[in-house]
């Protein structure tokens, strides 16, 4: 239990507003959080004065204020995701070899933010700043598998949403749904030659405090170093553990610091 209940309640208000697509009336906020209406109005008044919420009188509701945007922008400038992930990816490379990546979803593409490679590694298309079709990459599908099905349908409404690179990988919404269901149940994703012939990858999702995919961690192998299918499960366990550690670092409330 927090020793500063007012702070805890104010943060709960902000999280609730952030989870909604439209402004929320004060009465609804009070009911959902189990707070007295007087307490709710007091907290909203303080947050409004500091710019963290804005009152919309015509709608009789509250939304997030510009101070939240400023904090979010400052968060991005500090590159916390990359900073937290870099040492973990370096350990992952030392342990299993191959090239480790950190990626995020950008629409229906995987955007690569970080890359750690062993000495002498072959150059891969998955470099920092590169975007690839998420349904073809292991990192992308690990994140897609952690999304609600409705969101996946919005990203892939029809066959026109699918890009082909090597003739492998899902090419219809139905194929993608089946593959994502299998990978969600297993806890990790894999691809073999979906992006580049002779290249295989395994990946796992990094989850935020709400269980949403914040990023994906993957390891890529090429040529003779590619693990056989029966060896990928053991490799995947290491990747899953790395992703879980990064999840805890992003959201310490979900577990112990690693």
N, C-alpha and C positions, 0 to 999 in steps of 0.2 A: 504494500500500500504506500502510495506516495506521501511524503511528509509535507508536500506543498500542494494541497488539493486544488487550490485555485488554478495553479499552473496546469495540473493534470486535466482539469475540466476545460480550460481554455484550449489546450491542445486537442482534446476530444472534439470540441466544436469545430476546430479547423479541419481535422481529419474527416469529419462527417460532411462538411461543406465541400471538401475536395473530392469526395466520393460521388457527389451528385452532379448531374449534367446541367441542372437549373438551380436558381436560388431557392432557399428553403425558409418558410415562415418560422418565426421564433418559437411559436407553440409546438410545431413539429420537432424542432431541435430539442426542446425541453422534454417532450414525450420520449423520443428515441434514446436520449441519453439518461433518462430518469432523473432529471434535475428539476428543482423548483423553478417556476416561471420567473420569480424575482431574481434568482441567481443567474438564470440564463440571460435575462435582459441586462443585468449588471455586467456580466462577462462580455456580452456583445457590445455594450457601450464602450468598455475599455479597449476592446479589439478594434472597434471602429475609430476611436480617437487616435490609435497608433497606425491606422491604415491597413490592418490585416483583414478586416471585413468591411463591406460597404452595404448600407441600407438602401433598398430600392422601394421608395414609398408607394409608388403606383402598384407594385406587386405585393406590398406588405411582406417582404421577404429579405433575406440576407444572402450575399454572395462573398466570394473571396476578394480581398482588396489588393491594391498595387504593391503593398509591402511583401505579400507572399511571392509575387512575381520577382521582386528584387532579391529576395532570399534564394529563390530558385536559380536565378541568373548567377548569383554569387557561388552557389553550389557547383554549377557547371564550370565556372571559371577555375575552381580549385581541382577539377578532374579527380574527384575522390574515387570513382569507380576504377579508373586506370591505376591510381596510386595504390589502392588496396589490392588490386589483382596482380600487379607486376611481380612481387616476390613469390606469390603463389604459383604463377605460371612458370617462373624460373625453377622452382622446386619440382614442378610437374615434369618439365623437360629433363631435369637431372635424373628423375626417377624412371621415366618410361621412354625417354628419347622422343623422336618425332618433333614436330613443330606445334607449339601450343598457341591458341588464339582466344581472344575475348571479343565477342561481338554483341550487338544489340539489334533489335528489330527497328527498321525504318520503313513503315508501311509493310509491304510484303517482300522486303529485301533484308538481307543480313548486312549490316554495316560493321566492318572490322575496326576495332579501336586499339587493339594491342596484339603484338606478336612476339613470341619468344622462340628462338630457334637454336638447335645445337650447332656446334661448329661443323662446317662442311655441308650443311643442309642444302638441298636443292631449292632453287627459287620457286615459290608457289604464287598462284594468282591471288591467293587470300592474303594480301598485304594490308597494312594499316591504311584506312580511308577507302578501301575497295568495297563496292556493294555487289552482292550476288543474290540471285533468286533464293529466298528463304526456304522454299520447299525442296530445293536441291541440296542445301548444305546441312550438315549434321547440327551445327550450331543453331541455324535458323529453325530447324524442325524441333529441336529440343525446346526452344521457346514457344513455338506454335503449339506444341503438345500440351503446354501449361496454360494456354489461353482458353477462355470459354468458347464453346463450339460456335456460338453466334458471332463472335468476333472473327473467328477463322473464316466463316462463311462470308462475312463482309469483306475480308481481304482477298478471298478467292471465290467470287460469285459464279464463275463459269470457266469453260475451257480456255477462253481468251486470256485468262489471268495467268496461265502457265507458260513459262519459258523453257525451252529445251536446249541443252548444251551437248549431250553425248548420246541421246536416245534412251537414257535410263532415268529412273525416278518417276514420281507421280505426275500424271498429265491431265487428270480430271479431278473435280471436287470429291467424287466418291473414292477414288484411289487415295487421295490425300487424307480423307477422314479415316479410312481403314488403317493407313500407316501411322497416323498420329495416335489413334487409339491404342495400337500395339506398343508404340514407343512410350506413351504416357503410363501404361500398365507396367512396362519394364523399368521405367525411370531414366532412360537414356536413349539417344538417337544415334544412328549410324548411316553412313553413305559410302558406297564403293563405286567410284567412277561416275558419279552423277554430275560432278562439276568438271573434272579433268580425268581423262583415261589414265589408269594406273595409280590413282591417288585414292586413299580411303581415309575416313575420319570417324571418330566417335565424339559425342558431346553430351553435356548435361546442362540443365537450366539453373541459373542463379535467381533465387526468389527474393522479393522484397518482404516487408513485414506483413503484407496482406496476402502473401502467397502468389503474387503476380510475377511473371518473368521479367526481371530487370535486365538480364544479360544471359549469355550462354558461354560456356567454356568448352573448348574442343581441342583434340589432339589429332594431327594429320600425319599420315605416313605415306611414303612413296616407294615404288619399285619393290626390291627384294625385302625391304624392311617392313612391308605391310604385314600386320598380324593376320594369322588365319582366323576364320570366323569363330572357332572355338576358343581362341585366345582373346578375342575382343571383349568378352564378358569380364574377364579379370582386369583388362585395361580400363574398361568402363567403370569398374568399381573405384579405381583410383581417380578418374575424372569426376565421378559423382561426388566423391569425398572432397575434392578440391572445390567444386561448385558449392557444396554445402558449407564449407569453411568461409567462402566469400559471402554467401548469404548471411551467415552469422555476423560477419564483419560489417556488412551493410546495415543490418538490423539487429543490434546486440540484444534487443528485448526478446528475440526468438530463441536465444540460446547463449551459451557461454562464449566469451571472446576467444578467438583462436589466434 
